Amino acid sequence: MGHSAADWDYRAAIEITKDWNGVEQVLLQNQQGASARVSLHGGQVTSWRNKHGEELLFTSSKAIFKPPKAMRGGIPICFPQFGNCGSLEQHGFARNKVWAIDDNPQLHPPNDSHGKSFIDLLLKPSEDDLKCWPHSFEFRLRVSLATSGDLTLTSRVRNVNGKPFSFSFAYHTYFLVSDISEVRIEGLETLDYLDNLCERKRFTEQGDAITFESEVNFF
């Protein structure tokens, strides 16, 4: 018997298991059969399937699913540094850490969980993290799967001790596409960017869409 959106119990749509390395992972499911899998390794979404069971994210066959190695695929979280724009390792350390399930999540808007299955994760810095990036923080991540099958990631970073710090951040998403020549990325016209292929010089995007002639990898 199905559930209406009003009486949908998100807890019944969550399954917590362990992968072959013993790291916990969370399976989110909705009423229509869509699903998402989230690993506590990196707080990383590793799978997102629509109601037909079709995978929407790409994961490399060479991906290593064992901390502290970063997983190549899904939706890696780049924090507190994106790329190599600082003193830390590429894309920071959040994607290499084992996150915890947040038992005391921050408040979200009243309708944020309505009819959804979701999980709240938490990352705090270790002593080693504080040695290389001396800022106290709490990073809270909510991954939610709506009744429509839409996947939403919501991040909140809290400064614990009040001392100002800056950071960069990104969801480094790997989408699974059947033909890369058919991909168009729109909406970037007039935005500035740093070009890694030109010694990180700053340019302004002029085209109405970015297209691809072959595979590109900046992981």
Wavefront OBJ file of the C-alpha trace (Angstrom):
o trace
v 0.000 0.000 0.000
v 1.409 3.393 -0.972
v 1.776 6.522 1.079
v 0.503 10.006 0.420
v 2.974 12.865 0.588
v 1.296 13.929 3.829
v 1.946 10.691 5.719
v 5.207 9.709 4.048
v 7.685 8.619 6.726
v 11.199 9.560 5.608
v 12.691 7.133 8.148
v 11.040 4.183 6.398
v 12.671 5.262 3.131
v 16.208 5.157 4.528
v 18.442 2.109 4.702
v 21.886 2.235 6.339
v 24.412 -0.432 5.331
v 28.185 -0.751 5.004
v 30.262 -0.998 1.851
v 33.000 -3.584 1.314
v 35.464 -1.397 3.233
v 33.184 -1.191 6.257
v 32.213 2.456 5.676
v 28.551 3.237 6.275
v 26.387 4.293 3.355
v 22.801 5.494 3.249
v 20.215 4.508 0.643
v 17.399 7.027 0.113
v 14.267 5.954 -1.762
v 11.008 7.619 -2.731
v 7.514 6.340 -3.453
v 8.027 6.249 -7.231
v 11.159 4.081 -7.098
v 13.878 6.728 -7.463
v 16.889 6.340 -5.192
v 20.141 7.935 -4.086
v 23.090 6.392 -2.282
v 25.259 8.494 0.051
v 28.573 7.305 1.466
v 29.880 8.614 4.768
v 33.240 8.531 2.973
v 33.386 12.178 1.938
v 29.661 12.701 2.562
v 29.528 11.811 -1.116
v 26.509 10.904 -3.227
v 27.693 7.900 -5.260
v 24.465 6.991 -7.067
v 21.262 8.738 -8.167
v 18.674 6.718 -10.071
v 15.367 7.869 -11.508
v 12.103 5.953 -11.111
v 13.032 3.783 -14.094
v 16.242 2.670 -12.393
v 18.456 4.632 -14.785
v 21.720 5.891 -13.253
v 22.242 9.659 -13.580
v 25.729 9.963 -12.068
v 29.055 8.691 -13.367
v 31.585 6.805 -11.266
v 34.931 5.784 -12.718
v 35.778 2.097 -12.919
v 39.124 3.104 -11.363
v 37.499 4.798 -8.358
v 38.979 3.865 -4.961
v 36.323 3.539 -2.251
v 38.621 3.620 0.742
v 39.533 6.627 2.929
v 41.668 8.686 2.777
v 41.564 8.360 -1.017
v 39.018 10.580 -2.766
v 36.337 8.765 -4.753
v 36.328 9.584 -8.441
v 32.698 10.027 -9.422
v 29.291 10.884 -8.010
v 29.190 14.256 -6.225
v 32.460 14.977 -4.378
v 32.337 17.883 -1.918
v 35.190 20.346 -2.368
v 35.871 22.110 0.946
v 37.502 24.224 2.324
v 39.347 24.727 -0.938
v 38.281 24.285 -4.554
v 40.942 23.201 -7.017
v 44.473 24.229 -6.113
v 43.637 27.823 -5.187
v 45.369 27.651 -1.828
v 47.800 25.806 0.400
v 45.734 22.620 0.861
v 45.598 19.491 -1.242
v 43.523 19.537 -4.430
v 39.859 20.323 -3.594
v 40.497 20.347 0.164
v 40.027 17.536 2.671
v 36.241 17.139 3.146
v 35.927 14.575 0.337
v 38.605 12.400 1.969
v 37.101 12.274 5.478
v 34.567 9.941 7.048
v 31.506 12.009 7.963
v 29.035 11.272 10.767
v 25.264 11.051 10.658
v 23.992 14.247 12.285
v 21.732 13.340 15.216
v 20.993 16.991 15.983
v 20.530 18.718 12.619
v 20.096 22.449 12.291
v 16.645 23.804 11.611
v 15.489 23.777 7.993
v 12.494 25.550 6.430
v 9.196 23.871 7.485
v 8.533 22.359 4.047
v 12.118 21.276 3.410
v 11.459 17.658 4.432
v 7.794 17.400 3.385
v 7.296 14.217 1.365
v 11.052 13.653 1.051
v 13.504 11.049 2.220
v 16.670 12.670 3.531
v 19.788 12.236 5.638
v 21.747 14.839 7.598
v 25.533 14.474 7.803
v 28.132 16.301 9.872
v 31.855 16.953 9.488
v 34.092 18.482 12.169
v 37.852 19.078 11.813
v 40.287 16.584 13.290
v 43.491 17.633 15.044
v 45.403 16.965 11.832
v 42.945 19.111 9.874
v 43.471 21.998 12.301
v 47.224 21.764 11.816
v 46.969 22.378 8.080
v 43.850 24.604 8.173
v 43.556 26.164 11.669
v 39.862 27.077 11.680
v 37.159 25.499 13.823
v 33.998 24.689 11.898
v 30.976 22.429 11.637
v 29.911 21.431 8.125
v 26.340 20.157 7.943
v 25.026 18.526 4.790
v 21.463 17.474 4.035
v 20.893 15.132 1.085
v 17.211 14.820 0.189
v 15.258 12.948 -2.468
v 11.887 14.451 -3.384
v 8.761 12.623 -4.527
v 9.534 13.934 -8.036
v 12.923 12.206 -7.937
v 14.800 15.506 -7.682
v 17.993 15.329 -5.632
v 18.919 18.309 -3.428
v 22.108 18.924 -1.452
v 22.040 21.688 1.165
v 25.267 22.713 2.904
v 25.701 24.832 6.010
v 29.111 25.839 7.388
v 29.238 27.162 10.956
v 32.157 29.118 12.386
v 32.587 27.576 15.848
v 34.956 29.979 17.606
v 34.015 33.216 15.875
v 37.448 33.922 14.355
v 36.905 34.993 10.725
v 37.993 32.639 7.955
v 37.326 32.289 4.258
v 36.872 29.173 2.179
v 35.919 28.022 -1.297
v 33.411 25.285 -2.007
v 31.896 23.230 -4.832
v 29.790 20.178 -5.618
v 32.120 18.515 -8.154
v 29.320 16.572 -9.882
v 29.985 13.811 -12.415
v 26.918 13.396 -14.648
v 26.488 10.278 -16.744
v 25.885 11.258 -20.377
v 25.463 9.036 -23.425
v 26.963 11.497 -25.944
v 29.188 14.307 -24.700
v 28.930 16.126 -28.041
v 25.239 16.742 -27.279
v 25.947 18.452 -23.934
v 25.409 22.214 -23.646
v 26.029 24.299 -20.525
v 24.123 27.571 -20.652
v 23.865 30.579 -18.376
v 27.588 31.320 -17.934
v 27.837 34.182 -20.422
v 29.593 37.307 -18.999
v 30.903 35.385 -15.952
v 34.618 35.487 -15.116
v 36.661 32.299 -14.793
v 40.258 31.178 -14.228
v 41.611 29.025 -17.065
v 43.786 26.133 -15.824
v 45.104 25.610 -19.348
v 46.394 29.202 -19.497
v 48.245 29.417 -16.175
v 45.049 30.381 -14.325
v 44.592 33.660 -16.162
v 41.230 35.350 -15.731
v 38.847 35.472 -18.699
v 35.215 36.429 -19.247
v 32.949 33.873 -20.909
v 31.617 35.231 -24.200
v 29.650 32.351 -25.702
v 25.976 31.622 -25.061
v 26.788 27.957 -24.333
v 29.776 25.737 -23.562
v 30.040 22.584 -25.666
v 32.491 19.668 -25.721
v 34.204 17.856 -28.563
v 35.918 15.237 -26.384
v 36.226 14.139 -22.777
v 37.893 16.544 -20.364
v 39.171 15.605 -16.895
v 40.197 18.168 -14.283
v 39.748 15.912 -11.208
l 1 2 3 4 5 6 7 8 9 10 11 12 13 14 15 16 17 18 19 20 21 22 23 24 25 26 27 28 29 30 31 32 33 34 35 36 37 38 39 40 41 42 43 44 45 46 47 48 49 50 51 52 53 54 55 56 57 58 59 60 61 62 63 64 65 66 67 68 69 70 71 72 73 74 75 76 77 78 79 80 81 82 83 84 85 86 87 88 89 90 91 92 93 94 95 96 97 98 99 100 101 102 103 104 105 106 107 108 109 110 111 112 113 114 115 116 117 118 119 120 121 122 123 124 125 126 127 128 129 130 131 132 133 134 135 136 137 138 139 140 141 142 143 144 145 146 147 148 149 150 151 152 153 154 155 156 157 158 159 160 161 162 163 164 165 166 167 168 169 170 171 172 173 174 175 176 177 178 179 180 181 182 183 184 185 186 187 188 189 190 191 192 193 194 195 196 197 198 199 200 201 202 203 204 205 206 207 208 209 210 211 212 213 214 215 216 217 218 219
